[in-house]
Every structure is written in structure tokens, then in C-alpha cells.
Amino acid sequence: MPANKPYNKKKFVDRREAKSQDIKRALTHRARLRKNYFKLLEKEGLQESRKPEDDEADGSDNEEQGEEKLKPKPKKKGINFEERAKIVKQRKEEKRKQKLERVQEKLNRIETKSKERALRKEQLKKTTTKGQPLMGPRINNLLDKIKKDIGN
């Protein structure tokens, strides 16, 4: 070690200490930003709904907040278990119906495609009396393919 600079023991011995200090610094910064944001909202006349734990965390005691704490707040009536279960059941039923509809549509598409293929196959099988394939249906098939490609 050089004689000029003494060994600095104020540096963190463990990285956990540095990390915990960084976290504390970030939390206080975030709290300060939040507090300033709500002050700005009050100044502009807009009132943002704040959670009760936020009021306690700020540590600011305004007269307005003191009055609000004295007034009894009406309890929000949440939905009970039966209603929640009924809603969940309805959602599941809707999902099941949608899935069933999709499956039906898919089966219908598959069926129509297979009918089209069978019809096309029958047309392409046609032959002349001498056994040569008819070229009309083959050319029509090629034209249909070209039109389909241009359409897409």
C-alpha cells in the first residue's frame, strides 16, 4: 500500500450494505416524487384518489387530511362469494361456448374443403372415350389457382 493514501475503511465491507443503502435512497426518492405529485394535483384543483396507507407513509399532516380522517367513510360493499362464483361460472360457460363455436366452424371449413377437393378430383379424372384426360377441367383448375393467387 502506498504511504500517501491511508486505507479508507469507510467503504462498504459487504455489498449487502451498499445495496440496502441504494434501496433506501430509491425509496425516499420515490416517496418524495409521489408527495410532490399529489401536492401539484391539489394546487391544480384535481384530486387524485389516494390509498390510506399512502397518507400515513407521507408523514404530512394537513388540516384537510385531518378532517377527512374524522369523517366515517362509507364501506364499499364488495360482491360476496356466491356472486363471484356465479360470474366465474358464466365466464367459463362463455369461453366454452366460444371454443365450441370455433371448433364447429373449423369442422365446417374442413368439410367444405374436402367436398371441393373431391369434386375437383372427379372433374380431373374425366377422360375421353379413348382414355385421354380432358384438358378443359385441368385448364379451369389452373385458372382458378391463378385467380386465387392474384386475389390474395
Secondary structure as UniProt FT lines:
FT   TURN            9..10
FT   HELIX           15..44
FT   HELIX           52..58
FT   HELIX           63..70
FT   HELIX           81..125
FT   TURN            129..130
FT   HELIX           135..151
//
